[in-house]
């Protein structure tokens, strides 16, 4: 099929590239000319394992193209995907200005029957707004062109997005038109080798809701376990053992019940807020969703509070080595990362920070921490240790799993470790002479 993907952010670039990998002819559109030129040269704007090689291969094979000309690429297009950003508005709702601007341009330039797919994460009712916007532009042109709106939410984990797309747990297709559903089934059928049972068709509004509910449910598991971790500390229990005890229950499972410094990234914080706002707009107070958000906001400062309790309120003569800045491993994404809140809290009290992350250093220096004082960045984890009073682990990158603990102890001014991801064995750390602080254990 001939596909047009509008937006070359995380969702658009991954989706377009994976569709081209299956033999479709895909053109990715973006208004950012520099980004388009960079993509043509093989310069990828995000870090995602496996993406760069796949982009270069399919671009070379001419199944993947990049352009800023939407009008030209709609002429031969079978399906157009809207994959632009939906940033969080000041009131917590999803900002649809970019989605509706794309819909307006589609209505302005389309000349034949088209399936328009909402791939962006959008609140319930967005498909109606997209449909109305396109139809308004067609009416202005006094043309009668049939088109269908489909909701096809993405379920990609940053750091494993290629695998998620190529071997999906499920594909949700929201449409009120059977022919459009059949077209989408045909598009996705190569991704399901054995069975199409995981391709789930439903009405548009239910598909829009499914994305928000999925992320809110996962965020709920994280906040629930973090709250349990805080209770464990108070009563003298070990949350690491509690996690094993409950995870063995098949009804619960082990996914998303690891205690830590809170969730971040582009999806969970934004989608939880948007779902809460949607409920409010319909006169309902979502108490559980509100609590999930509140617990997460407080959790981001748990490690900072442990540091302050150990070293005192005044940190002017203290230096801390930070291992990990991204909100999770295998990504350079720092949106709503706990590291931002922890570093700001410590530097506000006068602390100096010596930081390292395998991929997120540029994001930190030029965007998320650019105005924060007293931060130095280093090229390896061990370079952060000299003159530091403690090491604080905030992202569970693989290279942090088995460090040289003797080197760690030798380089630090004193052997103190704060583990925001409960990555190390508590007894082993204590027996090795460390002061070791975890989440959910005294």
C-alpha positions in Angstrom: 0.0 0.0 0.0 1.0 3.6 -0.4 1.0 5.2 3.1 1.6 8.8 4.3 2.6 9.3 7.9 2.3 12.9 9.0 4.7 13.7 11.8 8.2 12.2 12.3 8.3 12.2 16.0 8.6 9.0 18.1 5.3 7.4 17.0 5.4 8.6 13.3 8.9 7.6 12.6 8.7 4.2 14.2 5.4 3.4 12.6 6.3 4.6 9.1 9.6 2.7 9.2 8.0 -0.5 10.4 5.3 -0.3 7.7 8.0 0.2 5.1 9.9 -2.8 6.5 6.9 -4.9 5.5 7.1 -3.7 1.9 4.7 -0.8 1.9 5.7 2.5 0.2 5.7 5.0 3.0 6.3 8.8 3.0 6.9 10.5 6.3 5.9 14.1 6.3 7.1 16.9 8.6 7.0 20.7 8.5 10.5 20.8 10.1 12.7 21.0 7.0 15.9 20.4 8.9 14.5 17.2 10.4 13.5 16.0 7.0 16.9 16.7 5.5 18.6 15.1 8.5 16.5 11.9 8.0 17.4 11.7 4.4 21.0 11.7 5.5 20.4 9.0 8.1 20.4 11.3 11.1 17.8 10.1 13.5 16.2 12.6 15.9 15.6 10.1 18.7 17.4 7.1 20.2 15.5 3.9 19.8 17.4 0.5 19.5 17.3 -0.8 15.9 15.6 2.2 14.4 18.5 3.9 12.7 19.5 0.8 10.8 16.0 0.1 9.7 15.5 3.7 8.5 18.7 3.7 6.5 17.9 0.3 4.9 14.4 1.2 3.8 15.4 4.6 2.7 18.1 3.1 0.5 15.5 0.6 -0.8 13.1 3.5 -1.6 10.3 2.0 0.4 10.7 4.8 2.9 10.8 8.5 1.9 10.8 11.8 3.7 9.1 15.0 2.5 7.6 18.3 3.7 5.0 18.3 0.8 1.7 16.8 2.1 -0.3 17.8 -1.0 2.0 16.0 -3.4 2.0 12.8 -1.3 -1.7 12.6 -0.8 -2.2 12.1 -4.5 -1.2 8.4 -4.5 -2.0 7.7 -0.9 -4.3 4.9 0.3 -4.1 5.6 4.0 -2.9 8.8 5.8 -1.7 8.5 9.4 -1.9 11.5 11.7 1.0 11.1 14.1 1.8 14.6 15.3 2.2 15.5 19.0 -0.6 16.1 21.4 1.2 18.0 24.2 -0.4 18.5 27.5 -2.3 21.8 27.8 -2.1 24.1 30.8 -5.3 22.5 32.2 -4.0 19.0 31.8 -6.0 18.2 28.7 -4.5 17.0 25.4 -3.7 19.9 23.1 -5.2 19.0 19.7 -4.1 22.0 17.7 -1.5 20.0 15.6 -3.9 17.1 15.0 -6.6 19.5 13.8 -4.2 21.5 11.7 -3.2 18.3 9.9 -6.8 17.4 9.4 -7.4 20.9 7.9 -4.5 20.4 5.4 -5.8 17.0 4.5 -9.2 18.4 3.7 -7.5 21.2 1.7 -5.4 18.8 -0.5 -7.1 15.5 -0.8 -8.5 14.6 -4.2 -9.7 11.0 -3.9 -11.2 8.7 -1.3 -9.0 8.3 1.7 -8.7 6.6 5.0 -7.4 9.0 7.7 -6.0 7.3 10.8 -5.5 8.9 14.2 -2.3 7.4 15.4 -1.6 10.1 17.9 -2.8 9.6 21.4 -6.0 11.6 21.5 -9.0 11.9 23.9 -12.4 10.5 23.2 -14.2 12.5 20.5 -11.2 13.5 18.5 -12.2 11.4 15.5 -15.4 13.5 15.3 -13.4 16.7 15.4 -11.0 15.4 12.7 -13.9 14.3 10.5 -15.7 17.7 10.9 -12.5 19.6 10.2 -11.8 17.7 7.0 -15.4 18.0 5.8 -15.4 21.7 6.4 -12.4 22.1 4.1 -14.1 19.9 1.4 -17.2 22.0 1.7 -15.2 25.2 1.1 -13.8 23.6 -2.1 -17.3 22.5 -3.0 -16.2 18.9 -3.7 -17.7 15.6 -2.6 -15.0 13.1 -1.6 -15.7 10.1 0.6 -13.3 9.5 3.5 -13.2 7.4 6.6 -11.7 8.2 10.0 -10.1 5.4 11.9 -8.6 5.3 15.4 -5.5 3.2 15.6 -3.7 3.9 18.9 -0.1 3.0 19.4 1.1 0.7 22.2 4.9 1.2 21.9 7.3 0.9 24.8 10.2 3.3 24.4 13.4 1.2 24.2 11.5 -1.7 22.6 9.3 0.0 20.1 10.6 -1.8 17.0 9.8 -5.2 18.6 6.4 -4.0 19.8 5.4 -2.8 16.3 6.8 -5.8 14.4 5.4 -8.4 16.9 2.4 -6.6 18.4 0.5 -7.9 21.5 -2.5 -6.4 19.9 -3.6 -3.9 17.2 -6.7 -1.9 18.0 -8.8 -0.6 15.1 -11.6 1.8 15.8 -14.0 2.4 12.9 -17.7 2.4 12.1 -17.0 1.4 8.5 -16.5 -2.3 7.7 -14.6 -1.5 4.5 -12.1 0.7 6.3 -11.7 -2.0 9.0 -10.9 -4.5 6.2 -8.3 -2.2 4.7 -6.6 -1.8 8.0 -6.7 -5.6 8.6 -5.0 -6.1 5.3 -2.3 -3.5 6.2 -1.6 -5.2 9.5 -2.0 -8.8 8.5 1.8 -9.3 7.7 2.5 -8.5 11.4 0.5 -11.5 12.5 2.0 -14.7 11.1 -0.2 -17.3 12.9 -3.4 -15.7 14.0 -5.4 -12.5 13.5 -7.0 -12.8 16.9 -4.9 -10.0 18.3 -6.2 -7.6 15.8 -9.2 -6.1 17.7 -11.9 -4.1 15.9 -14.2 -1.8 17.8 -16.0 1.5 17.5 -14.0 4.7 17.2 -14.7 6.1 20.7 -13.8 2.8 22.4 -10.5 2.6 20.5 -9.7 6.2 21.6 -10.5 5.3 25.2 -8.5 2.0 25.1 -5.1 3.8 24.8 -5.7 6.1 27.8 -7.1 3.2 29.9 -4.1 1.0 29.1 -1.6 3.7 30.2 -3.6 4.7 33.3 -3.8 1.0 34.3 0.0 0.6 34.1 0.6 3.9 35.9 -1.8 2.7 38.6 0.3 -0.5 39.1 3.4 1.6 39.5 2.0 4.1 41.9 0.3 1.3 43.9 3.6 -0.5 44.3 5.4 2.7 45.2 2.9 3.5 47.9 3.3 -0.1 49.2 7.1 0.5 49.3 6.6 3.6 51.4 4.4 1.6 53.9 7.0 -1.2 53.9 9.7 1.2 55.1 7.4 2.4 57.9 6.5 -1.1 59.2 10.0 -2.6 58.7 9.0 -4.9 55.7 11.1 -5.4 52.6 9.2 -4.4 49.5 11.6 -6.5 47.3 10.3 -9.6 49.0 6.7 -8.4 49.0 7.0 -7.9 45.2 8.0 -11.5 44.7 5.3 -12.7 47.0 2.5 -10.9 45.1 4.0 -11.2 41.6 3.8 -15.0 41.8 0.0 -14.6 41.7 -1.0 -15.1 38.1 -3.8 -12.5 38.5 -1.2 -9.9 39.3 2.1 -10.8 37.6 5.5 -9.2 37.9 5.2 -6.5 35.2 5.1 -2.9 36.5 5.3 -3.8 40.2 8.9 -2.8 40.6 9.2 0.0 43.2 11.2 3.0 42.2 11.4 6.8 41.8 8.2 7.2 39.9 7.1 7.0 36.3 8.0 9.6 33.7 8.2 9.8 29.9 6.0 11.0 27.2 2.9 8.8 27.8 2.0 8.0 31.4 2.1 11.5 33.0 0.3 13.1 30.0 -2.3 10.4 29.5 -3.2 10.1 33.2 -3.8 13.9 33.3 -5.8 13.8 30.1 -8.0 10.9 31.3 -8.6 12.8 34.5 -9.5 15.9 32.6 -11.8 14.0 30.3 -13.7 12.7 33.3 -13.9 16.2 34.8 -15.3 17.6 31.5 -18.1 15.0 31.8 -18.9 15.9 35.5 -17.0 13.0 37.1 -14.2 13.2 39.6 -11.8 10.3 38.9 -10.5 9.8 42.5 -8.3 6.8 41.8 -6.7 8.4 38.7 -6.1 11.5 40.8 -4.4 9.5 43.5 -2.2 7.7 41.0 -0.9 11.0 39.8 -0.5 12.4 43.4 1.5 9.3 44.5 3.7 9.6 41.5 4.5 13.3 42.1 5.5 12.6 45.7 7.5 9.5 44.7 9.8 11.5 42.5 11.3 13.2 45.6 11.6 10.1 47.8 15.3 9.6 47.0 16.0 13.3 47.4 14.4 13.2 50.8 16.6 10.2 51.7 19.7 12.1 50.7 18.6 15.1 52.7 17.9 13.0 55.8 21.3 11.4 55.5 23.4 14.6 54.8 21.2 17.4 56.2 19.1 20.3 54.8 22.2 22.3 53.8 24.0 20.6 50.9 26.4 23.4 49.9 29.5 21.4 50.6 28.2 18.1 49.2 28.7 16.5 45.7 26.6 13.7 44.3 27.3 11.3 41.4 24.2 10.7 39.4 24.0 7.5 37.4 21.1 7.8 34.9 19.1 10.8 33.6 16.6 9.3 31.2 13.2 8.2 32.6 14.0 4.6 31.7 16.8 2.7 30.0 17.2 2.3 26.2 15.9 5.8 25.5 17.2 9.4 25.6 13.7 10.6 26.7 13.8 12.8 29.8 10.2 14.0 29.7 8.9 14.0 33.3 12.0 12.0 34.4 12.5 11.6 38.2 16.1 12.7 37.7 14.9 16.3 36.8 13.0 16.7 40.1 15.7 15.0 42.2 18.6 17.1 40.8 16.6 20.3 41.1 15.8 19.6 44.7 19.4 18.8 45.6 21.0 21.7 43.7 18.4 24.1 45.2 20.0 23.2 48.5 23.4 23.9 47.2 24.6 20.5 46.1 26.9 19.9 43.2 26.0 17.2 40.7 28.3 15.0 38.6 26.1 13.2 36.1 26.3 10.5 33.5 23.8 8.8 31.2 24.6 6.6 28.2 22.1 8.5 25.9 20.3 11.4 27.6 23.3 13.8 28.2 22.4 16.0 25.3 18.8 16.2 26.3 19.8 17.2 29.9 22.4 19.8 28.9 20.4 21.6 26.2 16.8 21.2 27.4 15.7 19.7 30.7 18.5 20.8 33.0 20.1 23.6 31.0 19.2 26.3 33.5 20.1 24.3 36.6 23.4 25.3 38.3 26.2 23.2 39.6 25.9 20.3 37.2 28.9 18.7 35.5 28.6 16.0 32.9 31.0 13.1 32.4 31.7 10.5 29.7 31.5 7.4 31.9 29.9 6.3 35.2 33.2 6.0 37.0 34.3 9.6 36.1 31.4 10.9 38.2 32.7 9.4 41.4 35.8 11.3 42.5 35.0 14.0 45.1 31.4 12.7 45.4 29.9 12.1 48.8 27.5 9.5 47.4 26.3 7.8 44.2 22.6 8.1 43.3 21.3 5.6 40.8 18.2 6.8 38.9 18.0 4.8 35.7 18.4 1.1 35.4 20.7 1.0 32.4 22.4 -2.4 31.9 25.9 -1.0 32.3 24.9 0.0 35.9 23.8 -3.5 36.9 27.2 -5.0 37.8 29.7 -2.2 38.4 33.0 -2.7 40.0 31.9 -2.2 43.6 35.5 -2.0 44.9 36.2 0.8 42.4 32.9 2.5 43.5 34.0 2.3 47.1 37.5 3.5 46.4 36.5 6.5 44.3 33.7 7.9 46.5 34.6 10.1 49.5 32.5 7.7 51.5 30.8 4.4 50.5 27.2 5.7 50.3 24.8 4.6 47.6 21.2 5.7 47.0 19.4 3.3 44.7 16.3 4.7 43.1 15.6 1.5 41.2 16.3 -1.2 43.8 18.9 -2.6 41.5 21.4 -4.1 43.9 21.2 -6.7 46.6 20.7 -5.1 50.0 22.6 -7.6 52.1 25.5 -7.9 49.7 25.9 -4.1 49.7 25.8 -3.8 53.5 28.2 -6.7 53.8 30.6 -5.0 51.3 30.8 -2.0 53.6 28.3 0.4 51.9 25.7 2.6 53.4 22.9 1.5 51.1 19.5 3.2 50.7 16.7 1.6 48.7 13.1 2.3 48.0 10.7 0.4 50.4 13.3 -0.9 52.9 14.9 0.7 56.0 
